[in-house]
């Protein structure tokens, strides 16, 4: 019986999914995309000073070893032969920066994680004195204060440097991306400076650190990254697909410490973890897939055509729209990024990226601040009781309005209240708010790339809420498609690994993945009603503006905020990085 099961399973592919708050290892059947087993380990975030967010690279690496070992044990208990794992992919939190000693394998400083923001401010804005530091997983977003002065000094060096950076990278000059973090390490950490001087230092994002360590580390580890992660460093030219000499000179980054840039799907090296008896069984398995987490979700959702988009619903939302082989620069506050390059000789594909700052966070606000629900899951029950907001509209501009408005003076409002309004209507309006915000970002994407969206593919913990998904279809007036297998980020990394040349156990053709069933939500209202509700939402948004007449006490100089809306967008985007896995419904 056991051998029959093994025969049916066929080749297996593993995926490391390393996020800001947890690490997981998942194993998929390459023939059906079925998730067979996984293990998850929480990891810490450290806040050594106000506005500083760090993680221990060795703890991250150890969590990967533990997840691999525990997953292998679980597979053994299921009588699944782990020697059938033919490849491993890596998906990771983006932008987090690590520098380590290539001779000893020791990190030279903690990993500098993504900065987060206290309010509607530019990366150069100041956090009010006396602010408390958030606990890991908090819904607050905070600025990386350590690199604030770095950005300020860079801003003064070259007139118009933000366009100089953006034209090459698709990104604004911001504390959010790796180059500024790396510049701070080079300026402030003597161990890093000394290692660079002595040619011992290596830089990488989390994927680079993991691949180097898993392929042998100081004993011959492979120092590489893929194009999606490289495109989030502000050092990578997204047109030439190479580290950019002018950018490196601008940031004064020595190119010798940078990893080799590879495609998202090719064999980088072989696993070498013989110190772990269980995980050691994967010794010699190729690591052959690598994607930043949002790109991995795009691949996992099989958004391979121009104009296909996915939205990940967490604390905030991440939206990526495939723009094909065309590099589209946004005029509506979105980012241009590399979507994927699935093979050494395959073409590169680009994406527009945008975010909804407040999604699941508004549900937590109803729970923690108003107390109208005891758990996040209860909101669906409340909304279902009424089936309408009864003219109530909720604009969760808790820290100002983000894309496409860039209005720091806005504050959250609930309007259209009557004596009849109750907590059920407010719950319904909160769900609608997530959907209206998503429509605003998708409208911006449609204007930028000129390809009307035919449907939206979704993932993330909030997609378990069927009322939310139906509302999203109604408000967009296009179908919303949700995969039956929710682990799209890990799946994308596994697909890239299994499809790599020399592995070849996974086909990336959609018809070969027919086992991944989809739940489809069709619009259930007419187009006129959809437009009326959306226009009323817009009216509510306008009423939320102008509530704060001065920003000095809350978010720094408002003129800075207004002058760099893209910087504001990037800071807002990071809401999800801390909270996405909190709301993802994972065990």
N, C-alpha and C positions, 0 to 999 in steps of 0.2 A: 504493500500500500504506500509506504514511504517513497519508494523509488518512483512509483507512478506520479506522486505529487511533484517530485523534483523534475520529472520529465515535462510535466505540464507547464511548470513555471518558466522554463527557458532561462536565458541569461539575465542576471540581475545587475542593477546599477545603484551605487550608493551616492548620497549627496550630503555634504556638510553644509548646514544652514546656520551661519554665525551672525547673530544679531546683537543689538545693543544691550539687551537684558537677558538673553539666553542663547545657548548653543544647542543644536540638534544634529543628529545623524539619522538619515532616513534611507531605506532600501526599497527600490521599486522593481517590479517585473517589467522588463523592457518591452515585452510584447503587448501588454495590456495597460501599462501605466498605473497598475494597482500598487498601492502602498502596502508593503508586507509587514514592516515593523519599523519602529523608531524609538529613540530615547532623547530626553531633553534634560539639560542642566542649566540652572540659573547662574548668572554671573553678576558680579558686583560692579557698580559704578562708584567712583570715588570723587569727592568734592573737596579737594585740599584747601581751596580758598573760594570765596564768593565768585561765582561765574566761571569756575574752572571745572571741567568734566574730564575725568581720566579713567582708564581701565588698566588692569595688570595684564600685559601680553602673555606672561607665563600662565596666568590663570585661564586666559582664553584658550591657549594651546592645550592645557591640561584638560579643560572641559571637552575639547574635541576628542582627545584620547579616551576619556571616560565614556562619552556618547558612543563612540565606535565600539568600544569593548562591551558596553551594556546591550547595544543593539545586536551585536554578534551573539551574545548569550541568549537573547530573546529569539533570534532566528533558530538557534540550536534547539531551544525548547519547542519550537514549531516544526522541528525535524526538517529544517531547510538548510541545505548545504551551503555554507558561506563561501566555499571555494568557487561558487558559481557567480560571485560578484566580479564582474569583468572590467569595471571602470568606476571612478569616483569623480564627482563634480564638486565645486565649491561655490557657494553663494554667500555674500558677506555684506555687513554694514559698510556703507561707502564713506569716503572722506577721512575716516579715523586714521591717524598717522602714527607709525611706529618706526623707530630707528634702533638698530641693534648691531652688536659686534659680530662680524662674520667669522672671527677666529674662535670665539668662545660660545657663540649662540646666545649670549645674554643681552636682553634689552638694555639700552643705555638710558632709558627714561620710560615712564608709563606711556601707554598709548594715549594720545591726545584725541579725545572723542569729539563728536559734533557739538558745536556750541548751540545754546538754546536761548530764547529771548523772553524777557519779562513783559514786553508790551510792543506797541506798534512803532518800532524804532529801527533805524539803520544799524548795521553792524558796528558803527562807531559810537552809538548812543551809550549813555551811562546808566547803570542800574542804581536806583536810589540807595543811599547809605542806610545801613541797618536792615537791609533785606535779608531774610533767612535763606539758607541754601536748601534746595528741595531734596527730598528723599529720592532714591532711585525709583524710576517708574512714575514719578509725579507727572501730573498733566501740565504743570507750568512749563513754560519754555524760557530758557535763559541764554544770555549772551556769553560768548567766550571773551571775558574781559582781558585775559592775558594777551590776546593778539590784537586788541583794539588799537594800541599805539603803533603796532606793526602796519596795520592797514592805513592809519593816518599818515605815517611817514612815506609809505609807498604811494599814497594818493598825491603827495606833493612832488614826487620825483619827476614824473612825466606828464605834461599837460594832456588831458584827454586819455589818460592811461586806461580808464575803464573801457573805452572803445577798443583800445589796443589789445587788452586782454580778451574782451568779448569776441572780437572779430576772429581770433585764433582758436578760442576755447568754447564759445557759446555761453560763457559764464561771466557774471559780473565780478569785479574785485570785491572779495568778501572774506570775513573770518571763517566762513563755513567750510571752505575748501582746503585741501591738504597743503598747498604751497605756503600759505600764510602760517599754518601750524609748524611746518618744517622750518620756515625762516625764524620763527620764535625759538625753536629748539636750538638752532645753530647760534642764535644770539645770546641765549640765556643759560644753556646747560653745558658746563665745562667738559663733562664726559663725552658729550656729542662732538663738541669742537675738537677735542683731542683725538677722538677716533677718526674723524674726517682728516685731520692733519696727518695721521699715521696710516691712512688708507685702510682702516678697519671697519668703517661704518657702511651700513646698508640701510636704505630707506624703503618703505613700502606701506601700502594700505594693508588692511587685515588679510586680504587674500594672499598678498605676497609673503607676509610673515608666516602664514599657515603652510603655503606650498613649499617654501624654503625649509621649514622645520620638518614637514612630513616627508620630504624627499631626501632627508639626511642631515639637514642643518649644517653645522660646522664641518661635518665630514663629507661635504659635497652637495649640499642642498641647491636646488634650482632657484635662482633669483629672477622672478618674472611676475608680470601682471597681465591682465587682458585689457583690450581696448576700452571696455565699458568702465572699468575702474580707473584706468589712466585718464579717461576723459573728465573725471571729477577732481583732478589734482590742480588744475589751472596751470599745468606745465606742459600739457599735451596738445599738439595741434590736431584738431579733429578733421582737418582737410588732408594733411600729409600723412596722418596716423603715425606720427613720430614725436618724440620729445622735441620741444621747440627751443633752439639755441637762444633766440632773443628773449623768450619768456624766462628761461633759466638765468640768463644774464640780468634781466630785470629784477627777479627775486633773489639773485645772487646764490643760486643753488648749484653746487658742483654736480655735473651730469654723471660723474663716475659712481655716485651712490644710488642712482636710479635703477630700477629693475628693467629687464628686457621686456618689451611690449610684444605680446603674442595675440593670436586670435582667441575667441571665446570657446573654441572647440578644436583642440589638438592635444597630443600627448606632451605634457610639460616635464614629467618625470615619473618615477615609480615610488610607491609607498615603501617607507623604511621605518617600521615601528616594532622591531623585534623585542623590545623590552617589555611589551605587554603580551602576556600569553594568549589571551583571547583575540585582541585586535591584531596580534602578530600574524594571524592567519591571512591577513590582507597584504602581507609583505609581497612586494613585486607587482601589485595591482596598479595600473596606470592612473594617475590623476590627469584627466583629459578634458575637463570642462571648468570654466571660470566665468562668472558673471556677477556684477553688482546686483543687490537684491531686487531693485525695481526692474532692471533689465531681465533678470531671471524670471520674474513674474510675467513679463511681457512674452517671453519665449514659452513659459509654462502654459500660458493662455493661448498659445499658437497664433499670436497676432503677427503674422508674417507678411501681410499685405498692406500696401499704402492705405492710410486712413483707418486702419483697425486700431482700437484703443482699449485699454484696460484701466479700471479704477480699483485701487486697493483701499478698503474701508477699515480704518482703525481709529486712533485718537483723532487724527486728521485723515485726509485722503491723498494718495499719490495717483495722479493721472499721467499716463504715458500714451502718446499717439504716434504710431509708426508713420514716418514721412518718407519711407523708402530710401532710395539711394541719394535723395536730395536733402541737403543740409538747409533747413528752413530756420531763419532767424525771426523771432517773434517781435511783433509790434504791440503786444498786449501783455507784457510782463511774464512771459513763459521762458523756460530755459531750452536751449538746444543741446542735445546730448547724443552720444553714441548709443544706439539701441543694442546692437550685437554685430558680431562678425563670426559666423558659424563655420569656420574652417580657414586654414592658412591661405588657400587660393580662392576663397569665397568673397563676395563683395561685402562692404560694410553698409549697414543700415542705420539710419538716424531716427531720432524721436524728438518730439516736443514734450516737455514735462511741466506740469503745473500741480498746484496743491490746493486743497481745501483745508484751511487752518483748523477749523472747529467742526468735527464730525462726532465721533464717539465721545469727545470731551464734553459736548453739550448734554449727553445722556448722563455722564458722571455728575455734571453740575446739577441736574434735576435730582439726582440721588443724594449727593453730598451736601449741596447748598440749600435746596428747597425741601428735600426729604419726601417728595411725592412718590418716590419709588424706593424700594429697599435693595433691589438688584437691577443691573442693567437690562436683564431679560424681561422685567416686568413692563417695560415701556410698550412692548408689542401688545400685551394684554390690554393696557389702558387705551391705546390708540384704537384697538379693534372694537372696544365697547361703543365708540361713537362713530368711527368710520369717516370722520371729517373734522376739520379744525373749527368749523362753524364761523368762518371769517376771521379767525385768530391767526396772526402771523408773528413768527419769532425770528428776529435777526440776531444771531449770537456774535455780535461784534464786540466781544469782551475786551479786546485789545486793539480796537480800530478795525477798519475794513481793509482786506487784502486784495489780491487780484480779482477783478480788473479795476478796482476803484482807487486803491492806495490812499486811503483817507484816514489819517491817524486820529482825527477828532471824533470819529464815530464811536458809539458805545451800544451795547446790546439793548434791544427793546422788545417788548411783547405788546403788540397793538391789535386793535379791532376787538377789544374786550367788551362783553356785555354782562348783564347780571346772570345770563344763562351759562356763561363760560365756566368750565370746571377744569380740574387737573387732567382729565382725559383729553380735552381739546388742546391743552398746552402740550401734552405729550405728543399728540398727533402733529401739532405745529412744529415741534422740535425735529421730528423725523422729516417733515417737509423741508425744513431749513437745510438739512444735509443735502437733499435732492436739488433744491434751488441753487445752492452754492456750486454743486457739481455741474449743473447746466451752465452756469456763468463761465466756468473754466472751459467746458467743452465748446461753448459758443466762441470763446477766444481762440481755441484751437482750430475750429472750423474757419474762422476769418483768416488765421495765419496760413494755414496750409491749403485752403480752398477746396477741401474734400469733405462734403457733408457726411457725418457719421451715420452709418446704416444701422448699427447696433452697438451697445456698450457691453464689454465683458467685465465681469466683476469678481473680486475675491476679497478675503479678509473676514474677520469675525463678525462684523455687523451684517454681512450678507445672509446670516442665518435668520434675520428678521424679514419675514415674507412681506409684511406690510411695507417696510422700507423699500424693498425691491420693487413691489408693485407701484408704489408712489414714484420711484425713480423712472420707471417705464412711462408712467402717465405724464410726468413733468417734462421728460425729454421728448416724449412722443415718438420714441423708437423702442424696439425690444431691448430688454436687459437679459444677458445670458450668464448664467452661473454654472461653473463645472461641478459635477458631483464629487470630485476629488478636490478638496479645498487647498491642498498643499502645493499651490502653483509655483511658489518661489523655489522650493526644493526640487520640484518636478522639472522646472526649466534648467536648473544646473545639471540634473541627471540626464535630461535629454541631450544637452550639449556634450556631456562626457560620453554618453553611449553612442553618439553619432560621429565621434571624432575618427579621422582617418587612422587606421591601424587598430581600431576597436570595432566599429561597424556593427553594433548590436541593436541600434535604435534608429528607426527611420523617422525623419522629421516631416514626412508627408502627412497632412491632416487625416487623409483617408485611412492611414495605417494606425491611427489612434482612435478609432471609432468606439473602442471600449470606454473611453472617457465620455460618459453621458453628460448632457447639459440640461439644466432647468431653465426654461425660457419664460420670461414675464413680458406679455404683450400689453401695450397701452389699452386701458379699458374705458377711457373717456375720449371725447372727440377733440379734434385739434383746437377748436375754438375755446373750449373750456380750459384746455392746457395753457393756451396763451393768456387767457384772462387771469388765471391763477398766477402765472409767472409775472405778468405786468403788475398785479397787485403786490406781489413780493418786491418788485423793483420800487414800487411806491413806498413800501415799508422801509426799504433800504435807505431811500433818500431821507426819510424822517429820522433815521438813526444818526445822521451826520450832524456835525457842529456842536455836539454836546460838550466837548472839552475845548475851552477857549485858549488854554495854555498847556503846553506839554512839558514845561521845564521841570515840574515836580514828578513827572511820571516816566518820561521816555526820552529825555534829552532834547536836543535842538530840533524842532519840527522842520526847519529848513533843510537839515541834512536828510531827514526822512523823505521829504518830498523830492529831493534832488536825485535820490538813488532808489527808485521804486523796486528795481530788480534785486538790490541787496536786501530790501525788506522782504521781498518774496522768498528769498533763499532762507532767511531766518525763520519765516513762518513755516516753510516746508518741513523743518526739522521736528515740528510737533510730533509727527508720526514716528520718527526714528526711535524715540524713547518709549512711546506707548503702543506701537503697532502690535507687538507680540503680547502685550498685556490684554488686549481686546481680541486676540486672534482665535480664542476658543481652544487653544492648545492645552493638553493636559499638564 
